[in-house]
């Protein structure tokens, strides 16, 4: 049985790690032979691991069909979403040669901010439409949409909401300046190649400074979106108040999107795994107010959803405690209650 290297976004439950995975400080994060589940894949994401060696298997699952049982509202949201993806593709493909980056970005950000779709319909649409077109375009739209929600829920003024949305949209624009043979490399990256990819926030910052008249908040939001509260981020290892607020918003939206919205093979189509990640010590890397704003507001959209539990039972979420967002209360068909805050061995596997 052989092995191959896979992007973390391509990993799925049941895959086996073929080689030890190390943190950037040289400690073993995940040992060879580990069988992945959603929580472990999320752990790789939180620790900035982009690729891992996987044991080759002949029994890989196919992508599930996410287009069944759509409501009319979700169908409308889907059409809007696909159109935005095409606009983002034009934006990224013309960014190096065009002087109209700002015009392209304004069109997309305005369509996000002025969308007639409700927040619930948007979230359902994103969960159903995984990987429409190239990953970078889909991910950029997802992050921009979540940034718009966070900034709005924070009650920032309209200008700041727009700046956060634009920064989310353009946070990875610097990747267009990285050679495609490095960005899309399917084998293990050299140290030099890994460092080159880590330069994308600086490349994006420089590009916008040269070709746009965006505010310092937008440009710094892009430059600092991989900085972390504890100083473990890059490119400068900034901490706490040294990090721009918009960068904090983009950083949280970026992680939420990667874990909950982007992954092609994520079997548990639910946000509760990311709630669990943000309730763990890993959350110390992110701004507490930004995290709380996102999770406490977004959780309400899952009250009333039918779910499958790890004990094989199904029921309906009827209460989510803001202090235990990953552990809601579920009412079963026989009217009995499963309180996941108490029953620690049971978790939500799937939203039905």
N, C-alpha and C positions, 0 to 999 in steps of 0.2 A: 504494500500500500504506500503510495507516494504522498507528497505534500505540495502545497502551493501557497502563494501569498495573496491575501485578500484585504481589500479596504474594510475597515470596521463597519462602514455603512452597508456592506454586502453580507456581513455575518448574520447567522441565524441560530436560533435555539437548536441544540443537538450537535453542532459542529464541535470538533475536538482540536484544541491547541496543539500544534506540532512542535513548537519550540518555545522555550521560556520567554515570557514577555517582561521587559525591564522598564522601570521608570527612568526619567532623565537623570536620576542620581545613581543609577546602577543597581537599585534594589529589585528583586524579583517581584513583579506585580501579579503575575499569573504563571503557574508552572505548566510545563509540558504535560499533556495528557488531560488537562482540564476540559471538561465538557461544558460548553457555553450554554447559558440561559440568558434571558433578557437583562436581568440585573447585572450579570457579569459583563455583557456587551456594553451596557451603560457605564460600567466602571472603567472600561477601556476609554470611552469617550471623555469622561470627566478627567482622566489622566493624560489627555492629549495624545493618545496612541492612535495613529491613523491607519496602520497596516499590521497584520499579524500572519504568522505561518499557520496554515490549517491542514489537518490530515485529509487527504483526498478520499472522497466517498462516492460510490455509485448511486447512492440513495438520496441525493439532494432533492429538497422539495421544490415544487414550482411555485411561482408567485400566485397567491390566491386572487380570485376575482373580487375586486372591491366595488364593482359597479352595479350590484344588485340592490333592489329595493330602495331606489333613490326617491326622495320626495321631490315635488316640482320645484321647491325653493332651492334644494341642493343642486338640482339640474341647472338652474339659472346661475347659481354661484359657480358651478363648474365651468360654464361657458365664459363667465367673466375671468375666471382663474386662468384658463387656457389662453385667452387673449392677452392677459398680462404677461404670461410666459413668453409669448412671441415678441412682445415689446421689449422685454428684458434681454432676450437674445439679440435683438437689433442693437440695443444699448451697448452690450458687452462687445459685440463683434465690431462695432464702429468706434469704440472708445479711444483707440490709439490714433486713428486717422481723422476723426471728426472733431470739430470745435463745438459740437452741440450736445455734449454729455448732459449738461444741465437741462436742456429742453427735453431730451429723452427721459431723464430721471424724473422731471417734474410731471410729465404725462403719466408715468406709472404710479408715482407716489400720490398724485391727485386721485387717480382711479381707486387706489387702496383706501384713501381717507374718505372719499365720497361714495363708496360702494353702497348700494341699496340692500345688499345681503346682510342679514343679522349676524351677530358674532357667533351664535350657535351654528347657523348654516355654514358660515365660513370655516369653522373648525371641523365640522363634519365633512365638508368638501375637501379640505386639505388631507384629512385622514383617508379619504377614499382615493384621492388622486396622488398616488405616490409615484415619483419619478416621471413626470410629464416632460419629455425632452431631456436635455443634459442636466445632470445633477446641479451644477453651479447655478443655473437659472431658476430651477425649482426651489432650491435652498434659499436663494436670495429673496425670492418672493415670500416664502414662509417666514423668514426672519423679519423682513420689512413689515409684514402683516402683524406679527406678534409685537414688534417694537411700537407700532401704531396703537395697539391695544394697551400695552403697559403705560405708555406716555399719557394716553387718555385717562386711564384709571388712576394715574398719579395726579390727575387734574392739572397737568402742565398747560401753559397757554398754547394757543393754536400754532404759533411759530415754532415752539419747542416740539410739539407733537409732529409737525411736518419735518423738522430737522432730524428727529429720532427715526422717523419712517425712511427718510432719504439715506441716513447713515446705515440703517439695516439693509436697505436695498443695495447699497454700494460697498458693504463691508468687505467683500471678497474681490472687488474690482481689480485689486493689485495682482491677482492670480493670472490675469491676462498677460502680464509681463514676465511670467515664469515660463521657460521653455516647455512645450507640451510633452516632450519626451521625459521630462522630470515629473511634471504634474500627473501624467497618466501612466507612469511607470508601474508595471505589474510585478516587478521583482523588488527585492529589498533595496531601500534607498541608502546611498552612501551618506556619511556624516555631512559632507559638503552639500549634497542634494537636499537633505533634511533642513539644513540651515538656510538654503535658498528658498524653500517653501515658507519658512518662518519669516521671511522678509516681506511677505505679501502685504501686511499692514502698512509698512513703510513705503512700498511701491504705490499702494493705493493713495496714501496721503500725498505723496509727491505728484501723482497724476492729477489729483483734484486741485492741488495748489497751482499747477501749471495751466490747467484747462477750464477751471471754473472760478466763480467768485463766491463759493460757499463760505459760510461763517467758520470761525475757528472751532466751534462746537461740533459741527458736522465733520470737519477734517480730523479733529482729534478723536472723535467718536470712532472713526475708522482706524486711525493709528493705534488706539489703545484698546481695541475690543478684545484682545487676548491678554490684557493685563488682569491680574487677580488681586483681590483684597489683601492676601497674605504675602504679596511680592513674588509669587511663584510664576507669574506670567511673563509675557514678552511683548514688545522688543526691549523694554527698559527695566523691567522688574519693579514697576511702580506699585505703591501700596495705598489702600484706603482713599483718603481725600485727594491724593495726587492724581487719581483717575477721574477723567471727565464723566459727568453724570450720563451723558448719552452713550459713552462707551460701556458703562455699567449696564445700561438697558440693552444694548446690542449684545453684550457678552451673555446675559441671561437668556435673551431670545434665541441666540445662536445655539446654546446648549439645549434649550427646550426643543428647538426645531430638530436638531440632530437626533436626540433621544426619542422624541415622541412622534414627529411628523415625517421625517425623511427616510427612515430605514425601510428599504424595500421588503425585507423578509421579517419585519417585526410581527410576530404572531399575535401577541397581546395588543390589540388595537385600542389601547387605553393609556391615559396619562398618569396612571397611578404609580407606575415605575419611576417616572421622573419626580413625582411628589416625594417618593421614598428617597431618591438620590438627594433632593434638596433638603430633606429632613435629617440627613446623615452628616457626619463631620465634613464631608466634601463641600457642603454649603458654605463653609467658612471662606471659601475662595471667592464667593460672590457677595455682592452688596445685599444685606439682609432686607432692607426696605423694598428693593426692586424685586427680590425673590418673593417676598410676602405679597406684594401687590399683584404679581402675576398669578401665583398659585391660589390665593384666597378668592380672586375674582373669577378665574377660569374654572375653578372647581364647581361653581354653582351650575354650570352648563351640563353637568353630568348627573345632577339630581333628577331622578325619574327614569334614567337609562336602565335597561335590563342587562344583567351581567351574569357571567359564568364564574363560579368560584373554584378554587383549587381542590375543594372536597367533592366536586362533581355536581353540586347543587346550583340551581339558577334562581335569581330573584331580581328585585328592583332596588336601586339605590334610593333611599328616602331621606337620608341625613348625612351631611359631611361637616365634621367638627373642624373649625379653622386651626385648631392646635394639633390635629391629627389628620391632615388632609389625605394621606395615603391609606387611611383605615376607616372608611365610611361604615355606616350602618345599612344593612341590606335586609329587605323584607322578602321572605320566601313565599311560594305559592300557598302554603298552608297557614300563612299569616304569622308564622314564627319569625323572630328577629335574630340575625347574625350580626353581632357587634364586633367588627374587626379590630377595634381598639382593645378588646378583651381577648378575642380568639386569635392570638398572635400566629398560630400555625396555619391560618387560612388567609388567602389573598385573592384578589381579583385577577383572573386569567384573561378575560376577554369581555369587551362590550358587545352585546348581541344586536 
